Amino acid sequence: MTTYNLGLKRRLDASKVFDKVLHNSLYKKLLDRKAPLCFVLLLINWYSKLHCAVRWNGVTGEWFLILCGVRQGGVLSPYLFSEYVNDLISELRHSGSGAHIGKLFMGCVLYADDIVLMSPSCQGLQRLVGICEKYGLKWDIKFNPRKSQVTSFGGANPLSMHIKMVQ
């Protein structure tokens, strides 16, 4: 009897992605997706006024402008991050790789800054990881291979399964 590997999944750890969202790129992506101009202008106003200083041992350093990132724990932050990576999900969907249920693409599940990739083959999973890495290089998203995980389920684990990340 032959056993088939029904699926592989990889959880990618995107390091500090909320902190790395490029403001101007986010605004462009929102405008490209037809977000109301007044909303984008409101975000520009908010984010252009963010300043920070380091306090250590009761001494506050000089204030500086924050040029990237969305606030950790902010109500809007998961939505803004989702818009920031929406093009990645689209690229993954149109790659021809990944898990499908009928015509429905299930190869990528995203929750806030956690990304799970699923594919019925090692080659397909490697393609999805490659797409994520290429997108990460373009948009300054670093995937941490040490914190990422691969899981095989539904059959024998292929001995030669090596999903590689360059970053």
Backbone as ProteinMPNN parsed JSONL, in Angstrom:
{"seq_chain_A": "MTTYNLGLKRRLDASKVFDKVLHNSLYKKLLDRKAPLCFVLLLINWYSKLHCAVRWNGVTGEWFLILCGVRQGGVLSPYLFSEYVNDLISELRHSGSGAHIGKLFMGCVLYADDIVLMSPSCQGLQRLVGICEKYGLKWDIKFNPRKSQVTSFGGANPLSMHIKMVQ", "coords_chain_A": {"N_chain_A": [[0.844, -1.173, 0.0], [0.559, 2.214, -0.828], [1.419, 5.222, 0.738], [0.355, 8.553, 0.782], [1.512, 11.843, 0.971], [-0.513, 14.163, 2.268], [-0.357, 16.82, 2.837], [1.531, 19.782, 3.556], [2.589, 22.2, 5.851], [3.681, 25.464, 6.588], [4.621, 27.657, 9.04], [5.359, 30.942, 8.967], [7.52, 33.118, 10.553], [7.304, 36.406, 10.808], [9.433, 38.903, 11.458], [9.002, 41.479, 13.736], [7.098, 42.924, 12.173], [5.001, 44.79, 12.37], [6.334, 46.991, 13.244], [7.841, 47.642, 11.036], [6.371, 48.523, 8.869], [6.253, 50.463, 6.053], [5.44, 53.769, 5.903], [4.825, 55.537, 3.649], [4.563, 53.651, 1.617], [2.405, 52.186, 2.583], [0.372, 54.159, 2.447], [0.245, 54.507, -0.337], [-0.54, 51.948, -1.168], [-3.076, 51.825, 0.05], [-4.397, 53.91, -1.304], [-4.26, 52.885, -3.924], [-6.0, 50.774, -3.621], [-8.364, 52.046, -3.531], [-9.124, 53.336, -1.157], [-10.849, 55.758, 0.827], [-9.874, 59.086, 0.2], [-9.911, 61.0, 2.26], [-9.593, 59.392, 4.531], [-7.005, 58.326, 4.143], [-5.557, 60.706, 4.199], [-6.048, 61.436, 6.836], [-4.651, 59.382, 8.182], [-2.061, 60.004, 7.279], [-1.748, 62.48, 8.519], [-1.893, 61.706, 11.257], [0.291, 59.827, 11.476], [2.442, 61.388, 10.657], [2.958, 62.953, 12.776], [3.996, 61.465, 14.805], [6.217, 61.055, 17.398], [9.093, 60.097, 19.298], [10.948, 59.295, 22.252], [13.744, 58.108, 24.089], [13.775, 56.853, 27.333], [15.852, 56.451, 30.034], [16.979, 55.332, 33.073], [15.606, 57.437, 34.318], [16.244, 59.623, 32.75], [15.448, 61.47, 29.904], [15.984, 61.137, 26.485], [16.727, 62.843, 23.34], [13.953, 63.848, 21.336], [12.591, 62.165, 18.489], [11.445, 61.734, 15.095], [9.104, 59.277, 14.094], [9.319, 57.155, 11.452], [8.342, 54.849, 10.318], [6.193, 51.961, 10.692], [3.34, 50.598, 12.419], [1.189, 51.027, 15.205], [1.73, 48.765, 17.861], [-0.797, 46.786, 19.177], [-2.688, 48.655, 18.507], [-5.994, 49.523, 17.466], [-6.523, 49.823, 14.723], [-4.235, 48.748, 13.598], [-3.907, 45.86, 12.881], [-5.597, 45.772, 10.63], [-4.475, 47.695, 8.929], [-1.979, 46.516, 8.54], [-2.825, 44.198, 7.233], [-3.725, 45.287, 4.815], [-1.273, 46.145, 3.92], [0.06, 43.764, 3.333], [-1.608, 42.588, 1.515], [-1.131, 42.38, -1.247], [0.81, 40.408, -1.278], [-0.642, 38.125, -0.52], [-2.309, 37.952, -2.724], [-0.373, 37.433, -4.735], [0.508, 34.915, -3.861], [-1.878, 33.455, -4.133], [-2.245, 33.496, -6.916], [-0.111, 32.036, -7.82], [-0.26, 29.391, -8.559], [0.506, 27.425, -6.88], [0.185, 25.797, -3.671], [-2.426, 24.949, -1.279], [-5.718, 23.973, -2.213], [-9.25, 24.032, -1.986], [-11.494, 22.743, -3.874], [-12.074, 25.332, -6.039], [-11.236, 27.235, -4.335], [-8.681, 29.042, -2.873], [-6.548, 27.982, -0.387], [-4.022, 28.203, 0.513], [-2.737, 30.054, 2.066], [-2.956, 31.434, 5.196], [-3.64, 34.146, 7.139], [-3.157, 35.898, 10.08], [-3.17, 38.771, 11.753], [0.151, 39.365, 12.245], [1.039, 36.817, 11.731], [1.744, 34.221, 9.486], [0.579, 31.454, 7.767], [1.482, 28.965, 5.584], [0.262, 26.634, 3.216], [0.518, 23.584, 1.446], [0.11, 20.883, -0.887], [2.473, 19.685, -1.637], [6.085, 19.413, -1.352], [7.547, 20.916, -3.192], [5.674, 22.828, -4.0], [5.261, 24.163, -1.567], [7.823, 25.196, -1.182], [7.884, 27.001, -3.328], [5.925, 28.84, -2.485], [7.146, 29.836, -0.143], [9.37, 31.033, -1.329], [8.114, 33.103, -2.786], [7.141, 34.634, -0.671], [9.575, 35.418, 0.493], [10.697, 36.969, -1.577], [8.799, 39.048, -1.74], [9.12, 40.044, 0.827], [11.711, 41.108, 0.688], [11.288, 43.224, -1.05], [9.441, 44.849, 0.355], [10.49, 45.248, 2.855], [10.133, 43.241, 4.852], [11.102, 40.941, 7.136], [11.621, 37.539, 7.348], [11.962, 35.157, 9.827], [13.905, 32.419, 9.838], [14.65, 30.767, 11.971], [12.591, 30.875, 13.789], [10.471, 29.974, 12.369], [8.301, 27.281, 11.285], [7.894, 23.934, 10.019], [5.442, 21.614, 9.096], [4.395, 18.341, 8.398], [1.686, 16.446, 7.228], [-0.694, 13.744, 7.057], [0.499, 11.563, 5.823], [3.458, 9.668, 4.959], [6.48, 11.167, 6.016], [8.476, 12.845, 3.782], [11.852, 11.946, 3.294], [13.669, 13.623, 2.119], [12.777, 16.184, 2.518], [13.289, 19.491, 2.541], [12.687, 22.589, 3.211], [13.71, 25.653, 2.31], [14.884, 28.826, 3.448], [16.159, 31.896, 2.419], [16.652, 34.305, 3.755]], "CA_chain_A": [[0.0, 0.0, 0.0], [1.297, 3.459, -0.92], [0.848, 6.332, 1.495], [0.609, 9.838, 0.144], [1.573, 13.005, 1.837], [-1.655, 15.004, 1.918], [-0.146, 18.248, 3.001], [2.62, 20.381, 4.313], [2.292, 23.585, 6.194], [4.807, 26.198, 7.149], [4.301, 28.903, 9.722], [6.454, 31.885, 8.809], [7.598, 34.151, 11.567], [7.714, 37.7, 10.257], [10.006, 39.604, 12.609], [8.692, 42.883, 14.024], [6.514, 43.501, 10.963], [4.204, 45.988, 12.651], [7.296, 48.089, 13.379], [8.55, 47.876, 9.781], [5.476, 48.986, 7.802], [6.705, 51.726, 5.471], [4.255, 54.636, 5.852], [4.491, 55.98, 2.289], [4.103, 52.476, 0.862], [1.061, 51.893, 3.074], [-0.552, 55.143, 1.88], [0.097, 54.199, -1.766], [-1.343, 50.725, -1.277], [-4.459, 52.176, 0.395], [-4.956, 54.689, -2.422], [-4.429, 51.96, -5.046], [-7.171, 49.935, -3.33], [-9.521, 52.95, -3.539], [-9.519, 53.806, 0.177], [-11.228, 57.168, 0.751], [-8.755, 60.016, 0.338], [-9.96, 61.64, 3.58], [-9.044, 58.424, 5.487], [-5.556, 58.281, 3.941], [-5.032, 61.981, 4.704], [-6.096, 61.352, 8.293], [-3.509, 58.551, 8.58], [-0.844, 60.786, 7.034], [-1.697, 63.476, 9.587], [-1.551, 61.02, 12.508], [1.628, 59.224, 11.471], [3.491, 62.401, 10.467], [3.163, 63.641, 14.053], [4.491, 60.533, 15.819], [7.577, 61.28, 17.872], [9.459, 59.18, 20.364], [12.208, 59.548, 22.945], [14.142, 57.002, 24.95], [13.98, 57.222, 28.734], [16.676, 55.453, 30.71], [17.391, 55.799, 34.409], [14.97, 58.708, 34.619], [16.7, 60.677, 31.842], [14.825, 61.369, 28.591], [16.837, 61.581, 25.383], [16.123, 63.755, 22.356], [12.788, 63.352, 20.602], [12.818, 61.951, 17.061], [10.267, 61.394, 14.301], [8.944, 57.867, 13.74], [9.095, 57.155, 10.009], [7.71, 53.611, 9.845], [5.538, 51.139, 11.701], [1.996, 50.86, 12.944], [1.254, 50.811, 16.646], [1.414, 47.46, 18.439], [-1.989, 46.853, 20.006], [-3.633, 49.634, 17.993], [-7.204, 48.933, 16.89], [-6.403, 49.815, 13.258], [-2.977, 48.157, 13.141], [-4.043, 44.609, 12.112], [-6.23, 46.069, 9.341], [-3.478, 48.382, 8.102], [-0.987, 45.513, 8.147], [-3.457, 43.338, 6.229], [-3.655, 46.008, 3.54], [0.137, 46.213, 3.542], [0.481, 42.472, 2.777], [-2.646, 42.054, 0.637], [-0.524, 42.014, -2.53], [1.487, 39.119, -1.08], [-1.671, 37.083, -0.556], [-2.714, 37.866, -4.124], [0.698, 36.739, -5.457], [0.463, 33.507, -3.466], [-3.086, 32.876, -4.719], [-2.104, 33.363, -8.368], [1.14, 31.344, -8.134], [-0.503, 28.024, -9.022], [0.947, 26.515, -5.82], [-0.582, 25.922, -2.443], [-3.603, 24.112, -1.073], [-7.003, 24.443, -2.738], [-10.452, 23.224, -1.766], [-12.189, 23.102, -5.103], [-11.403, 26.486, -6.642], [-10.922, 28.162, -3.254], [-7.285, 28.995, -2.45], [-6.367, 27.859, 1.06], [-2.584, 28.057, 0.692], [-2.19, 31.082, 2.949], [-3.839, 31.926, 6.245], [-2.955, 35.274, 7.764], [-3.813, 36.51, 11.223], [-2.264, 39.846, 12.185], [1.458, 39.236, 11.618], [1.37, 35.399, 11.558], [1.415, 33.707, 8.157], [0.68, 30.005, 7.616], [1.446, 28.541, 4.183], [-0.099, 25.218, 3.099], [0.658, 23.049, 0.103], [0.128, 19.416, -0.912], [3.785, 19.16, -2.034], [7.273, 20.154, -0.902], [7.894, 21.889, -4.226], [4.696, 23.918, -3.909], [5.537, 24.922, -0.354], [9.045, 25.947, -1.427], [7.514, 28.134, -4.187], [5.233, 29.827, -1.646], [8.156, 30.463, 0.715], [10.151, 31.915, -2.204], [7.3, 34.288, -3.068], [7.15, 35.443, 0.565], [10.902, 36.025, 0.649], [10.847, 38.021, -2.587], [7.942, 40.143, -1.293], [9.758, 40.599, 2.008], [12.842, 41.945, 0.274], [10.756, 44.445, -1.672], [8.675, 45.672, 1.281], [11.197, 45.291, 4.133], [9.585, 42.292, 5.819], [12.099, 39.906, 7.377], [11.098, 36.281, 7.873], [12.976, 34.552, 10.673], [13.879, 30.967, 9.649], [14.813, 30.063, 13.247], [11.31, 30.836, 14.496], [9.47, 29.406, 11.467], [8.111, 25.849, 11.489], [7.312, 23.137, 8.937], [4.712, 20.441, 9.551], [3.888, 17.458, 7.346], [0.588, 15.658, 7.774], [-1.481, 12.948, 6.13], [1.225, 10.465, 5.188], [4.863, 9.531, 5.339], [7.301, 12.359, 5.884], [9.552, 12.601, 2.821], [13.168, 12.092, 3.913], [14.421, 14.713, 1.471], [12.028, 17.429, 2.636], [14.048, 20.616, 3.06], [12.142, 23.869, 2.757], [14.772, 26.586, 2.654], [14.687, 30.269, 3.409], [17.427, 32.583, 2.205], [16.832, 35.387, 4.749]], "C_chain_A": [[0.896, 1.245, 0.0], [0.616, 4.509, -0.051], [1.265, 7.623, 0.823], [0.637, 10.936, 1.188], [0.462, 13.96, 1.414], [-1.391, 16.489, 2.105], [1.068, 18.601, 3.822], [2.163, 21.769, 4.7], [3.538, 24.199, 6.801], [4.264, 27.459, 7.786], [5.528, 29.78, 9.594], [6.395, 32.911, 9.923], [8.138, 35.415, 10.915], [8.15, 38.571, 11.431], [9.627, 41.074, 12.643], [8.033, 43.609, 12.852], [5.661, 44.732, 11.233], [5.111, 47.205, 12.742], [7.915, 48.499, 12.049], [7.666, 48.378, 8.651], [5.937, 50.36, 7.326], [5.489, 52.621, 5.241], [3.88, 55.027, 4.425], [3.99, 54.834, 1.429], [2.686, 52.093, 1.277], [0.046, 52.858, 2.466], [-0.817, 54.846, 0.405], [-0.783, 52.968, -1.964], [-2.816, 51.013, -0.967], [-5.119, 52.96, -0.735], [-5.183, 53.81, -3.646], [-5.654, 51.076, -4.867], [-8.442, 50.769, -3.15], [-10.037, 53.283, -2.137], [-9.893, 55.285, 0.051], [-10.033, 58.084, 1.031], [-8.737, 60.66, 1.718], [-9.389, 60.71, 4.661], [-7.52, 58.369, 5.383], [-4.915, 59.574, 4.449], [-5.034, 62.029, 6.234], [-4.92, 60.529, 8.816], [-2.189, 59.309, 8.405], [-0.669, 61.816, 8.147], [-1.268, 62.823, 10.908], [-0.094, 60.575, 12.523], [2.738, 60.253, 11.264], [3.801, 63.14, 11.772], [3.679, 62.719, 15.158], [5.952, 60.818, 16.139], [7.832, 60.355, 19.052], [10.762, 59.647, 21.001], [12.492, 58.34, 23.829], [14.364, 57.542, 26.359], [14.747, 56.091, 29.396], [17.199, 56.042, 32.001], [16.846, 57.193, 34.721], [15.38, 59.87, 33.725], [16.076, 60.433, 30.469], [15.759, 61.937, 27.532], [16.1, 62.524, 24.453], [14.964, 63.058, 21.636], [13.138, 63.208, 19.128], [11.53, 61.501, 16.393], [10.256, 59.903, 13.987], [8.516, 57.805, 12.278], [8.458, 55.869, 9.476], [7.057, 52.9, 11.019], [4.117, 51.57, 11.988], [2.02, 50.414, 14.399], [0.862, 49.387, 17.046], [0.191, 47.63, 19.338], [-3.004, 47.897, 19.558], [-4.818, 48.948, 17.323], [-7.094, 48.814, 15.368], [-5.222, 48.998, 12.748], [-3.125, 46.829, 12.396], [-4.664, 44.835, 10.727], [-5.241, 46.75, 8.395], [-2.405, 47.406, 7.644], [-1.555, 44.575, 7.087], [-3.457, 43.994, 4.852], [-2.223, 46.044, 3.01], [0.597, 44.915, 2.881], [-0.551, 41.858, 1.83], [-2.09, 41.631, -0.724], [0.224, 40.686, -2.434], [0.484, 37.98, -1.175], [-2.146, 36.872, -1.993], [-1.663, 37.129, -4.953], [0.699, 35.248, -5.135], [-0.721, 32.8, -4.131], [-2.91, 32.594, -6.209], [-0.843, 32.604, -8.784], [0.928, 29.961, -8.734], [-0.055, 26.984, -8.002], [0.019, 26.677, -4.63], [-1.82, 25.048, -2.433], [-4.852, 24.789, -1.631], [-8.104, 23.494, -2.274], [-11.378, 23.623, -2.899], [-11.411, 24.225, -5.77], [-10.967, 27.518, -5.604], [-9.479, 27.974, -2.794], [-7.202, 28.986, -0.931], [-4.887, 27.757, 1.413], [-1.959, 29.068, 1.621], [-3.274, 31.514, 3.927], [-3.046, 32.99, 6.997], [-3.79, 35.771, 8.928], [-2.829, 37.5, 11.828], [-0.926, 39.644, 11.5], [1.916, 37.783, 11.489], [0.871, 34.918, 10.207], [1.61, 32.195, 8.167], [0.515, 29.694, 6.139], [1.128, 27.054, 4.147], [-0.027, 24.785, 1.649], [0.629, 21.524, 0.159], [1.487, 18.839, -1.318], [4.911, 20.028, -1.485], [7.632, 21.241, -1.906], [6.956, 23.091, -4.179], [4.947, 24.79, -2.696], [6.802, 25.763, -0.534], [8.761, 27.16, -2.317], [6.838, 29.238, -3.369], [6.217, 30.563, -0.735], [8.996, 31.436, -0.103], [9.414, 33.199, -2.539], [7.288, 35.217, -1.853], [8.492, 36.135, 0.751], [11.106, 37.171, -0.329], [10.023, 39.26, -2.192], [8.574, 40.839, -0.087], [10.937, 41.495, 1.675], [12.362, 43.273, -0.294], [10.144, 45.393, -0.641], [9.243, 45.669, 2.704], [10.515, 44.462, 5.217], [10.602, 41.161, 5.944], [11.419, 38.681, 7.975], [12.234, 35.582, 8.62], [12.928, 33.034, 10.54], [13.992, 30.197, 10.964], [13.498, 29.94, 14.018], [10.194, 30.253, 13.632], [9.429, 27.891, 11.646], [7.528, 25.207, 10.243], [6.639, 21.93, 9.553], [4.248, 19.649, 8.34], [2.774, 16.625, 7.962], [-0.083, 14.854, 6.669], [-0.732, 11.822, 5.454], [2.655, 10.436, 5.669], [5.599, 10.847, 5.106], [8.395, 12.082, 4.854], [10.91, 12.882, 3.462], [13.935, 13.28, 3.345], [13.723, 16.061, 1.574], [12.887, 18.504, 3.309], [13.476, 21.886, 2.444], [13.122, 24.924, 3.239], [14.311, 28.018, 2.557], [16.064, 30.903, 3.268], [17.693, 33.575, 3.317], [17.349, 34.861, 6.054]], "O_chain_A": [[1.874, 1.313, 0.744], [-0.604, 4.669, -0.094], [2.395, 7.76, 0.354], [-0.128, 10.934, 2.153], [0.501, 14.506, 0.312], [-2.129, 17.323, 1.581], [1.55, 17.83, 4.652], [1.435, 22.428, 3.958], [4.339, 23.52, 7.445], [3.541, 28.23, 7.156], [6.611, 29.417, 10.053], [5.347, 33.496, 10.195], [9.303, 35.471, 10.519], [7.342, 38.931, 12.287], [9.895, 41.82, 11.702], [8.358, 44.761, 12.566], [5.606, 45.633, 10.397], [4.722, 48.311, 12.369], [8.463, 49.597, 11.942], [8.172, 48.638, 7.56], [6.003, 51.307, 8.111], [4.601, 52.268, 4.465], [2.726, 54.864, 4.03], [3.094, 55.018, 0.604], [1.865, 51.723, 0.439], [-1.02, 52.435, 2.018], [-1.957, 54.922, -0.053], [-1.663, 52.954, -2.825], [-3.703, 50.499, -1.648], [-6.272, 52.701, -1.082], [-6.189, 53.967, -4.338], [-6.279, 50.672, -5.848], [-9.463, 50.269, -2.679], [-11.235, 53.489, -1.945], [-9.301, 55.995, -0.762], [-9.283, 57.872, 1.984], [-7.665, 60.852, 2.293], [-8.767, 61.186, 5.61], [-6.822, 58.364, 6.397], [-3.847, 59.537, 5.061], [-4.129, 62.595, 6.846], [-4.265, 60.925, 9.78], [-1.315, 59.262, 9.27], [0.436, 62.0, 8.658], [-0.381, 63.331, 11.594], [0.659, 60.893, 13.444], [3.876, 60.005, 11.662], [4.791, 63.866, 11.859], [3.79, 63.133, 16.312], [6.808, 60.82, 15.254], [6.903, 59.894, 19.715], [11.575, 60.313, 20.36], [11.574, 57.642, 24.259], [15.044, 58.548, 26.555], [14.349, 54.927, 29.332], [17.789, 57.121, 32.013], [17.537, 58.022, 35.312], [14.911, 60.991, 33.922], [16.161, 59.329, 29.931], [16.258, 63.056, 27.653], [14.983, 62.953, 24.745], [14.997, 61.856, 21.371], [13.884, 64.018, 18.576], [10.637, 60.956, 17.042], [11.293, 59.332, 13.648], [7.471, 58.341, 11.91], [8.075, 55.809, 8.308], [7.332, 53.197, 12.181], [3.745, 52.732, 11.826], [2.787, 49.526, 14.772], [-0.178, 48.871, 16.638], [0.16, 48.533, 20.174], [-4.07, 48.018, 20.162], [-4.658, 47.908, 16.685], [-7.526, 47.816, 14.791], [-5.208, 48.596, 11.585], [-2.508, 46.677, 11.341], [-4.294, 44.164, 9.764], [-5.176, 46.422, 7.21], [-1.966, 47.457, 6.495], [-0.852, 44.196, 6.149], [-3.217, 43.331, 3.843], [-1.994, 45.982, 1.802], [1.427, 44.945, 1.973], [-0.381, 40.722, 1.388], [-2.532, 40.631, -1.289], [0.266, 39.926, -3.401], [0.741, 36.979, -1.843], [-2.357, 35.737, -2.421], [-2.012, 36.291, -5.784], [0.87, 34.415, -6.025], [-0.583, 31.683, -4.631], [-3.373, 31.568, -6.706], [-0.534, 32.533, -9.973], [1.84, 29.411, -9.352], [-0.218, 25.786, -8.233], [-0.82, 27.576, -4.591], [-2.208, 24.481, -3.455], [-5.02, 26.005, -1.533], [-7.892, 22.284, -2.185], [-11.972, 24.701, -2.885], [-10.218, 24.082, -6.036], [-10.397, 28.552, -5.951], [-9.094, 26.882, -2.376], [-7.727, 29.88, -0.268], [-4.536, 27.277, 2.491], [-0.775, 28.965, 1.939], [-4.37, 31.909, 3.527], [-1.919, 32.751, 7.432], [-4.984, 36.032, 8.783], [-1.784, 37.113, 12.35], [-0.857, 39.741, 10.275], [3.079, 37.541, 11.165], [-0.272, 35.171, 9.826], [2.679, 31.707, 8.533], [-0.463, 30.103, 5.514], [1.659, 26.288, 4.952], [-0.448, 25.505, 0.743], [1.075, 20.933, 1.143], [1.643, 17.618, -1.344], [4.724, 21.209, -1.193], [7.981, 22.357, -1.522], [7.394, 24.235, -4.302], [4.858, 26.015, -2.777], [6.852, 26.91, -0.091], [9.326, 28.231, -2.097], [7.14, 30.419, -3.539], [6.125, 31.78, -0.577], [9.305, 32.535, 0.36], [10.019, 34.27, -2.574], [7.41, 36.434, -1.991], [8.543, 37.307, 1.124], [11.625, 38.223, 0.042], [10.505, 40.388, -2.302], [8.564, 42.066, 0.01], [11.136, 42.528, 2.315], [12.962, 44.318, -0.044], [10.306, 46.609, -0.749], [8.551, 46.046, 3.65], [10.342, 44.915, 6.348], [10.922, 40.501, 4.956], [10.724, 38.778, 8.986], [13.337, 35.439, 8.092], [12.011, 32.406, 11.068], [13.481, 29.082, 11.064], [13.317, 29.009, 14.803], [9.081, 30.058, 14.12], [10.4, 27.287, 12.102], [6.771, 25.833, 9.501], [7.203, 21.289, 10.439], [3.762, 20.224, 7.365], [2.902, 16.15, 9.09], [-0.047, 15.232, 5.498], [-1.292, 11.172, 4.572], [3.018, 11.085, 6.649], [5.36, 11.543, 4.119], [9.178, 11.152, 5.046], [11.103, 13.92, 4.095], [14.764, 13.872, 4.036], [14.03, 16.98, 0.816], [13.17, 18.425, 4.504], [13.756, 22.209, 1.29], [13.34, 25.072, 4.442], [13.481, 28.382, 1.723], [17.018, 30.488, 3.926], [18.826, 33.691, 3.784], [17.554, 35.632, 6.992]]}, "name": "protein", "num_of_chains": 1, "seq": "MTTYNLGLKRRLDASKVFDKVLHNSLYKKLLDRKAPLCFVLLLINWYSKLHCAVRWNGVTGEWFLILCGVRQGGVLSPYLFSEYVNDLISELRHSGSGAHIGKLFMGCVLYADDIVLMSPSCQGLQRLVGICEKYGLKWDIKFNPRKSQVTSFGGANPLSMHIKMVQ"}
